[in-house]
Amino acid sequence: MIKLVKGQIKHASFSALKDVDLEIKKSEIFGVLGRNGAGKSTLLKVISRVLIPTKGRVWIKGQISPLLQLGAGFHPELTGRENIFLNATLLGYSHAEIEAKLDEIIAFSEIGNFMEAPLRTYSSGMQSRLGFAVATAWQPDILLLDEVLSVGDISFQEKCIDRMTKFRDSGASVIMVTHSVEQIRSVCQRAMWLDHGEIQTIGASDEVCDTYKKALTG
């Protein structure tokens, strides 16, 4: 407080996103590429209304199911089963609805005997599997995924992609942030390259991936 009164504390403004203007279509998987600090996670937080934009607005039509951060909505001291109820409740589902989906969530997550162990004993891959299983147990209108497929084994990644594809075919929109150009190419219809909070290019996934790779390789 003394430093504040003396004027010794200075604040610098920083815009995580700048003039981002895009439209996500219904029934598509949209990819977001970019280096660390590009603003990708901030974009998903703004879309999910975790953050309120200081300028501009976001128009959303439909129910959003966000999986924004590994372990978000989980408690490390609770068991996997208890965390399913906690996380699904935060997503807006009733106890009865969760009970009806419980066996399906447990089976999809492939956690096995660790379901009754505290979350703090889980590997990052196990946490990711549990988070994805809960977030996608009910088909949302819009699914947000932040680096979710960067952990875990190949077989589980393929399961996740298969579920995302089924959601898309049923009319849902999926926005996924990833560092994997290969995932963007194979899964997404359109993509965007974000750098320092600004859109560098947006369009067909193959074209965006080619431009992004050329920029990385100089």
C-alpha positions as a LaTeX table, in Angstrom:
\begin{tabular}{lrrr}
\hline
Residue & $x$ (\AA) & $y$ (\AA) & $z$ (\AA) \\
\hline
Met1 & 0.00 & 0.00 & 0.00 \\
Ile2 & 2.88 & 2.37 & 0.79 \\
Lys3 & 4.43 & 1.75 & $-2.62$ \\
Leu4 & 1.02 & 2.31 & $-4.22$ \\
Val5 & 0.57 & 5.65 & $-2.45$ \\
Lys6 & 4.09 & 6.71 & $-3.46$ \\
Gly7 & 3.36 & 5.82 & $-7.07$ \\
Gln8 & 6.07 & 3.16 & $-7.12$ \\
Ile9 & 3.79 & 0.46 & $-8.54$ \\
Lys10 & 3.26 & 0.49 & $-12.29$ \\
His11 & 0.94 & $-1.63$ & $-14.37$ \\
Ala12 & 1.44 & $-2.57$ & $-17.99$ \\
Ser13 & $-1.50$ & $-3.52$ & $-20.16$ \\
Phe14 & $-1.35$ & $-6.67$ & $-22.27$ \\
Ser15 & $-3.85$ & $-7.86$ & $-24.85$ \\
Ala16 & $-3.99$ & $-11.64$ & $-25.01$ \\
Leu17 & $-6.23$ & $-11.45$ & $-28.10$ \\
Lys18 & $-6.39$ & $-8.71$ & $-30.71$ \\
Asp19 & $-9.11$ & $-8.23$ & $-33.32$ \\
Val20 & $-10.05$ & $-11.90$ & $-33.41$ \\
Asp21 & $-13.01$ & $-12.27$ & $-35.75$ \\
Leu22 & $-14.20$ & $-15.73$ & $-36.72$ \\
Glu23 & $-17.30$ & $-17.85$ & $-37.08$ \\
Ile24 & $-17.48$ & $-21.51$ & $-36.09$ \\
Lys25 & $-19.98$ & $-23.44$ & $-38.14$ \\
Lys26 & $-22.40$ & $-26.09$ & $-36.95$ \\
Ser27 & $-21.28$ & $-29.69$ & $-37.51$ \\
Glu28 & $-17.57$ & $-29.02$ & $-37.90$ \\
Ile29 & $-14.37$ & $-29.72$ & $-36.00$ \\
Phe30 & $-12.35$ & $-26.52$ & $-35.95$ \\
Gly31 & $-8.66$ & $-26.55$ & $-35.05$ \\
Val32 & $-6.58$ & $-23.81$ & $-33.43$ \\
Leu33 & $-2.80$ & $-23.87$ & $-33.93$ \\
Gly34 & $-0.15$ & $-21.69$ & $-32.35$ \\
Arg35 & 2.91 & $-21.57$ & $-30.17$ \\
Asn36 & 2.82 & $-21.30$ & $-26.38$ \\
Gly37 & 1.48 & $-17.91$ & $-25.36$ \\
Ala38 & $-0.29$ & $-17.33$ & $-28.68$ \\
Gly39 & $-3.66$ & $-16.84$ & $-26.97$ \\
Lys40 & $-5.22$ & $-20.21$ & $-27.81$ \\
Ser41 & $-6.33$ & $-21.10$ & $-24.28$ \\
Thr42 & $-7.52$ & $-17.55$ & $-23.67$ \\
Leu43 & $-9.70$ & $-17.82$ & $-26.78$ \\
Leu44 & $-11.39$ & $-20.97$ & $-25.48$ \\
Lys45 & $-11.91$ & $-19.37$ & $-22.06$ \\
Val46 & $-13.59$ & $-16.39$ & $-23.69$ \\
Ile47 & $-15.83$ & $-18.66$ & $-25.76$ \\
Ser48 & $-16.77$ & $-20.69$ & $-22.67$ \\
Arg49 & $-17.39$ & $-17.45$ & $-20.71$ \\
Val50 & $-14.73$ & $-18.22$ & $-18.14$ \\
Leu51 & $-13.25$ & $-14.86$ & $-19.18$ \\
Ile52 & $-15.21$ & $-11.78$ & $-20.21$ \\
Pro53 & $-13.75$ & $-9.98$ & $-23.24$ \\
Thr54 & $-12.69$ & $-6.38$ & $-22.57$ \\
Lys55 & $-13.71$ & $-5.50$ & $-26.13$ \\
Gly56 & $-16.09$ & $-7.05$ & $-28.60$ \\
Arg57 & $-18.53$ & $-9.86$ & $-27.96$ \\
Val58 & $-19.03$ & $-13.59$ & $-28.41$ \\
Trp59 & $-22.26$ & $-14.95$ & $-29.84$ \\
Ile60 & $-23.01$ & $-18.50$ & $-28.72$ \\
Lys61 & $-25.92$ & $-20.66$ & $-29.77$ \\
Gly62 & $-26.18$ & $-23.91$ & $-27.84$ \\
Gln63 & $-24.82$ & $-25.68$ & $-24.78$ \\
Ile64 & $-21.06$ & $-25.65$ & $-24.24$ \\
Ser65 & $-19.05$ & $-28.47$ & $-22.68$ \\
Pro66 & $-15.50$ & $-27.22$ & $-21.98$ \\
Leu67 & $-12.43$ & $-29.31$ & $-21.22$ \\
Leu68 & $-10.00$ & $-26.43$ & $-20.91$ \\
Gln69 & $-7.28$ & $-27.61$ & $-18.58$ \\
Leu70 & $-5.97$ & $-30.91$ & $-17.31$ \\
Gly71 & $-7.60$ & $-31.55$ & $-13.93$ \\
Ala72 & $-9.93$ & $-28.55$ & $-14.12$ \\
Gly73 & $-13.08$ & $-29.21$ & $-12.11$ \\
Phe74 & $-11.41$ & $-32.08$ & $-10.25$ \\
His75 & $-10.26$ & $-32.36$ & $-6.64$ \\
Pro76 & $-6.97$ & $-34.19$ & $-6.03$ \\
Glu77 & $-8.09$ & $-35.79$ & $-2.77$ \\
Leu78 & $-11.32$ & $-37.22$ & $-4.13$ \\
Thr79 & $-11.49$ & $-40.58$ & $-5.90$ \\
Gly80 & $-12.09$ & $-40.90$ & $-9.62$ \\
Arg81 & $-15.70$ & $-41.88$ & $-8.99$ \\
Glu82 & $-16.27$ & $-38.90$ & $-6.68$ \\
Asn83 & $-14.64$ & $-36.58$ & $-9.21$ \\
Ile84 & $-17.03$ & $-37.79$ & $-11.91$ \\
Phe85 & $-19.94$ & $-36.56$ & $-9.80$ \\
Leu86 & $-18.13$ & $-33.32$ & $-8.94$ \\
Asn87 & $-17.14$ & $-32.49$ & $-12.52$ \\
Ala88 & $-20.45$ & $-33.46$ & $-14.08$ \\
Thr89 & $-22.31$ & $-31.43$ & $-11.46$ \\
Leu90 & $-20.21$ & $-28.39$ & $-12.39$ \\
Leu91 & $-21.23$ & $-29.00$ & $-16.01$ \\
Gly92 & $-24.87$ & $-28.73$ & $-14.92$ \\
Tyr93 & $-26.04$ & $-32.34$ & $-14.71$ \\
Ser94 & $-28.19$ & $-33.76$ & $-11.93$ \\
His95 & $-27.24$ & $-36.65$ & $-9.65$ \\
Ala96 & $-29.75$ & $-38.90$ & $-11.45$ \\
Glu97 & $-28.34$ & $-37.99$ & $-14.86$ \\
Ile98 & $-24.81$ & $-38.74$ & $-13.67$ \\
Glu99 & $-25.85$ & $-42.06$ & $-12.16$ \\
Ala100 & $-27.39$ & $-43.05$ & $-15.50$ \\
Lys101 & $-24.11$ & $-42.33$ & $-17.32$ \\
Leu102 & $-21.69$ & $-43.53$ & $-14.62$ \\
Asp103 & $-20.92$ & $-46.99$ & $-16.00$ \\
Glu104 & $-20.42$ & $-45.58$ & $-19.50$ \\
Ile105 & $-18.02$ & $-42.90$ & $-18.20$ \\
Ile106 & $-16.01$ & $-45.43$ & $-16.20$ \\
Ala107 & $-15.77$ & $-47.81$ & $-19.15$ \\
Phe108 & $-14.72$ & $-45.10$ & $-21.60$ \\
Ser109 & $-12.05$ & $-43.65$ & $-19.30$ \\
Glu110 & $-10.25$ & $-47.01$ & $-18.95$ \\
Ile111 & $-9.15$ & $-46.09$ & $-15.43$ \\
Gly112 & $-9.80$ & $-49.58$ & $-14.07$ \\
Asn113 & $-9.10$ & $-50.19$ & $-10.38$ \\
Phe114 & $-7.82$ & $-46.63$ & $-9.95$ \\
Met115 & $-11.42$ & $-45.39$ & $-10.07$ \\
Glu116 & $-11.53$ & $-45.73$ & $-6.26$ \\
Ala117 & $-8.10$ & $-44.12$ & $-5.74$ \\
Pro118 & $-7.49$ & $-40.38$ & $-5.11$ \\
Leu119 & $-6.97$ & $-38.29$ & $-8.21$ \\
Arg120 & $-3.51$ & $-37.23$ & $-6.96$ \\
Thr121 & $-2.32$ & $-40.77$ & $-7.67$ \\
Tyr122 & $-3.31$ & $-40.49$ & $-11.35$ \\
Ser123 & $-0.90$ & $-39.86$ & $-14.20$ \\
Ser124 & $-1.61$ & $-36.94$ & $-16.55$ \\
Gly125 & $-2.91$ & $-39.41$ & $-19.12$ \\
Met126 & $-5.37$ & $-40.91$ & $-16.65$ \\
Gln127 & $-6.63$ & $-37.48$ & $-15.64$ \\
Ser128 & $-7.09$ & $-36.56$ & $-19.28$ \\
Arg129 & $-9.01$ & $-39.78$ & $-20.00$ \\
Leu130 & $-11.33$ & $-39.19$ & $-17.05$ \\
Gly131 & $-11.89$ & $-35.54$ & $-17.96$ \\
Phe132 & $-12.68$ & $-36.35$ & $-21.58$ \\
Ala133 & $-15.01$ & $-39.19$ & $-20.58$ \\
Val134 & $-17.03$ & $-36.89$ & $-18.33$ \\
Ala135 & $-17.08$ & $-33.91$ & $-20.71$ \\
Thr136 & $-18.30$ & $-36.05$ & $-23.61$ \\
Ala137 & $-20.67$ & $-38.42$ & $-21.80$ \\
Trp138 & $-23.50$ & $-36.17$ & $-22.98$ \\
Gln139 & $-23.36$ & $-34.71$ & $-26.46$ \\
Pro140 & $-23.08$ & $-30.93$ & $-26.20$ \\
Asp141 & $-23.85$ & $-28.44$ & $-28.94$ \\
Ile142 & $-20.30$ & $-27.11$ & $-28.64$ \\
Leu143 & $-17.30$ & $-29.02$ & $-27.29$ \\
Leu144 & $-14.11$ & $-27.13$ & $-26.36$ \\
Leu145 & $-10.87$ & $-29.11$ & $-26.03$ \\
Asp146 & $-7.58$ & $-27.55$ & $-24.92$ \\
Glu147 & $-4.59$ & $-29.85$ & $-25.59$ \\
Val148 & $-6.61$ & $-32.81$ & $-24.35$ \\
Leu149 & $-5.22$ & $-35.22$ & $-26.95$ \\
Ser150 & $-1.60$ & $-34.33$ & $-26.18$ \\
Val151 & $-1.46$ & $-36.88$ & $-23.35$ \\
Gly152 & $-2.44$ & $-40.52$ & $-23.26$ \\
Asp153 & $-1.77$ & $-43.40$ & $-25.60$ \\
Ile154 & $-2.57$ & $-43.62$ & $-29.30$ \\
Ser155 & $-5.48$ & $-46.03$ & $-28.85$ \\
Phe156 & $-7.28$ & $-43.69$ & $-26.47$ \\
Gln157 & $-6.64$ & $-40.72$ & $-28.74$ \\
Glu158 & $-8.31$ & $-42.66$ & $-31.54$ \\
Lys159 & $-11.31$ & $-43.32$ & $-29.26$ \\
Cys160 & $-11.55$ & $-39.60$ & $-28.52$ \\
Ile161 & $-11.34$ & $-38.69$ & $-32.21$ \\
Asp162 & $-14.02$ & $-41.26$ & $-33.03$ \\
Arg163 & $-16.36$ & $-39.74$ & $-30.42$ \\
Met164 & $-15.65$ & $-36.21$ & $-31.69$ \\
Thr165 & $-16.44$ & $-37.34$ & $-35.23$ \\
Lys166 & $-19.75$ & $-38.86$ & $-34.12$ \\
Phe167 & $-20.62$ & $-35.61$ & $-32.35$ \\
Arg168 & $-19.87$ & $-33.67$ & $-35.54$ \\
Asp169 & $-21.99$ & $-36.02$ & $-37.61$ \\
Ser170 & $-24.85$ & $-35.49$ & $-35.15$ \\
Gly171 & $-24.70$ & $-31.71$ & $-35.52$ \\
Ala172 & $-22.28$ & $-30.65$ & $-32.78$ \\
Ser173 & $-19.36$ & $-28.25$ & $-33.21$ \\
Val174 & $-15.93$ & $-29.06$ & $-31.79$ \\
Ile175 & $-13.15$ & $-26.51$ & $-31.24$ \\
Met176 & $-9.82$ & $-28.12$ & $-30.43$ \\
Val177 & $-6.52$ & $-26.51$ & $-29.50$ \\
Thr178 & $-3.46$ & $-28.60$ & $-30.24$ \\
His179 & 0.21 & $-28.38$ & $-31.15$ \\
Ser180 & $-0.16$ & $-31.38$ & $-33.43$ \\
Val181 & $-0.33$ & $-30.42$ & $-37.10$ \\
Glu182 & $-1.08$ & $-34.07$ & $-37.89$ \\
Gln183 & $-4.17$ & $-34.06$ & $-35.67$ \\
Ile184 & $-5.44$ & $-30.88$ & $-37.29$ \\
Arg185 & $-4.96$ & $-32.37$ & $-40.76$ \\
Ser186 & $-6.69$ & $-35.65$ & $-39.94$ \\
Val187 & $-9.57$ & $-34.41$ & $-37.80$ \\
Cys188 & $-10.43$ & $-30.78$ & $-38.63$ \\
Gln189 & $-12.27$ & $-29.39$ & $-41.61$ \\
Arg190 & $-11.05$ & $-25.84$ & $-40.97$ \\
Ala191 & $-8.34$ & $-24.38$ & $-38.79$ \\
Met192 & $-6.78$ & $-21.14$ & $-37.60$ \\
Trp193 & $-3.21$ & $-20.14$ & $-36.86$ \\
Leu194 & $-3.04$ & $-17.78$ & $-33.90$ \\
Asp195 & 0.15 & $-15.90$ & $-33.04$ \\
His196 & 0.61 & $-13.25$ & $-30.33$ \\
Gly197 & $-3.15$ & $-13.01$ & $-30.02$ \\
Glu198 & $-3.74$ & $-12.29$ & $-33.69$ \\
Ile199 & $-5.11$ & $-14.44$ & $-36.49$ \\
Gln200 & $-2.37$ & $-15.17$ & $-39.01$ \\
Thr201 & $-4.49$ & $-17.29$ & $-41.31$ \\
Ile202 & $-7.78$ & $-19.14$ & $-41.27$ \\
Gly203 & $-9.22$ & $-21.60$ & $-43.76$ \\
Ala204 & $-9.01$ & $-25.23$ & $-44.88$ \\
Ser205 & $-7.00$ & $-27.27$ & $-42.40$ \\
Asp206 & $-4.40$ & $-28.47$ & $-44.94$ \\
Glu207 & $-3.67$ & $-24.93$ & $-46.12$ \\
Val208 & $-3.39$ & $-23.56$ & $-42.57$ \\
Cys209 & $-1.11$ & $-26.41$ & $-41.50$ \\
Asp210 & 1.17 & $-25.87$ & $-44.51$ \\
Thr211 & 1.45 & $-22.15$ & $-43.79$ \\
Tyr212 & 2.10 & $-22.79$ & $-40.11$ \\
Lys213 & 4.83 & $-25.36$ & $-40.78$ \\
Lys214 & 6.57 & $-23.08$ & $-43.27$ \\
Ala215 & 6.61 & $-20.30$ & $-40.70$ \\
Leu216 & 8.10 & $-22.58$ & $-38.05$ \\
Thr217 & 10.82 & $-23.87$ & $-40.33$ \\
Gly218 & 11.71 & $-20.40$ & $-41.54$ \\
\hline
\end{tabular}
